Structures are given as C-alpha cells and as structure tokens.
Amino acid sequence: MTNRPDLSQIDVLVPNFKLRLSGVTATIVRLVPLQSRQMALTAIAPDMPAHVPTVSPWRMITMSRRGPNGARVWHARRNTEMLVGVILKHVLRKRLKLLFTSASQRNHTGYTKWLINRMDRLIATSQKTASYLDHPADVILHGINTEQFSPVSARAELRAKLGLPDGILVGCYGRIRAQKGTGDFLDAMIPLLRDRPKVHALIMGRATEKHVEYERALRSLADEAGLSDRVHFLPEVPVHEMADWYRILDLFVAPQRWEGFGLTPLEAMACGVPVVATTVGAFPELIVDGVGSLVPPDNGPQMQAAIAKYLDDPDGCHAAGKAARAHAELNFSIEREAKAILMIYRQLLSQT
C-alpha cells in the first residue's frame, strides 16, 4: 500500500528527484521511514518504495506557503534539489528553511557555491567533506541498520547454503570499475592466493556497459594466474540479501581510489568482519585501530601486506571482527544518524 501523507500537516520535505538508484536515494529510503515515526516528514519524489512516505513533486507548487507550525524544512542533497528549494522560497514565497547535506570531497563549482550560499544550514557527511565547504557545517556520519547487518553464528551452514567453500574468504563488493579499485584488490590477492591454498577471493558487483571490458580483463587475469577456481566473480544481489554475503567473510577489503562516503566498510563491520580500506572518502573516520587497517589508494604492496596480516593471524582477525561489530553498534547505527538530523530539523523550525 502506498504511503501518501497529507502535505498540509508536514513540517519537513525531503526531495529526491533522481529516478536512478544512487547512494543519495538509498540514504533517503533508509532515513525517511524511520524519521517519519518521530516527526511530520515526507519525501518529495516521483517514485519511491511503498513503505517510504512520499508525495508527488507537483504538490510542491500548490502546497500552502506556511507549514502547520510556520515554516517547513526543505532538506536537499543535490544541486537540483537546492535550486528547487531556492525557487520555492524566493520566487513562489513558500516559507522554507533550506538545509543541504554535502557528501562531495572536491572543490565546488561556482554554481554550487551560489546555491550553498542560499542555504540556512549545512550538513557534511564527514570531516573531510566539511573541509570543502566555505561555511560552518554539522558533521553527521552515515549510519546503517545494525539489526539487519549483524553477525551469524552458523557461518559454515550459511556458506554451504550460498554455495561457497568453507575456507578463508576475502570479499570486495561494489561496482566493478577502476575507480572502485577492483583491479587493485585482485592484484593484491593473486600472490596471496598462490601462497595460501585455503584462501578465496570474492568479487561481487556489476560492471556497467562502459566497464564491461574492464571486468573481462580482470577475469582473464585470474584465469592466467591459474586461480579461476579461487577468484569468484559473483553477481550483484538485492540490498536486502547483502548482509548474508558479509556474514560469510573472514575479511572485507574496500580498495577504492575515490569515494564520496562509502557504506560497505560499515556494513561489513556490523556483520563482525574486520576491514582493510584505503584512505579515501570517509573511511579514515570509520575505521580505527583494532577493527581494521587503512592503506593509501592504488598502493598494491601496502594493501597486500595489510590483507596478509589478517590472513596469517586467525585469532587476531577474529578479535578484530568482534571489535568491529561493537564499534559499528556504538557509533554508526542508523538511529544515531536519524536522531542527529532530526535535531537540526527541530532547531530550524524553532527559528521561525
């Protein structure tokens, strides 16, 4: 059943104007249903999953100028959504408090800076992201559902169910492309696999059309190394099935060369899996000593050494996995993220 709120009773509007699935869309899908239980809040989007409170973008034009308690909060996460908020506020005279969440870790264009200058408040998804803004920002790191992403005790049985060997499994999940470091992961793993016959590498994800040849080259590299039976290329699975694919791992590797934020290390840690990650995106703010290791991007020898440390110390790897779970529960629950954003909504509304 579709969830269509009464816009006249809504205090917070969360636009999502991008039809294609993206990280921003996934964030909204996670947060809005949770936040709407505690505040009058809805997504503004042409299409969202049925469980997400949503109204049509056309309703923005006809909605009353004032919200039920004065102004409404308009929470944008993209340039287009910032622009629409500016138009609604300054052209159509809607009473809005404009909020923007930035995940970008690059210098902003003049156009983006112009839009940001018109916001009433800013959120950055990491300290590094905040450093690219010319204004003060509240830093709120993303969270995940630590109940959905959780460890499993019967790991051998789960591996058998998924058709996987019961060896030492090292995973690298995400889009298959050079930017994501998939090839860097494979380059680091090939010599490790040669020396450790019980170790397997799992590469899961999808290569879009422009990256299909890149994936084929990686498969050929594994074949030429004589390791096609221990380098497993797995198809992308739905989000609701991902937790099981983390649970069966001994180690997760996030080898990205560039990343805006990057949720995969959090998902792995919440499932009790230690992480080797590059120093990009928010990874340095997610991973601390005892739960994983950080290495420079595009540095095969350091990545290989970091992975080997866990492969050659099963007890240490297990202890790091337990610590990773505790770290994720304590610091990165979706409830913590939702609560921090709700506090900003309430502060903005109190200023009207």
Secondary structure, 3 states (H helix, E strand, C coil): CCCCCCHHHCCEEEECCCCCCCHHHHHHHHHHHHHCCCCCEEEECCCCCCCCCEECCCHHHHCCCCECCECEEEEECCHHHHHHHHHHHHCCCCCEEEEEEECCCCCCCHHHHHHHCCCCEEEECCHHHHCCCCCCCEECCCCECCCCCCCCCCHHHHHHHCCCCCCEEEEEECCCCHHHCHHHHHHHHHHHHHHCCCEEEEEECCCCHHHHHHHHHHHHHHHHCCCCCCEEEECCCCHHHHHHHHHCCCEEEECCCCCCCCCHHHHHHHCCCCEEEECCCCHHHHCCCCCEEEECCCCHHHHHHHHHHHHCCHHHHHHHHHHHHHHHHHHCEHHHHHHHHHHHHHHHHHCC
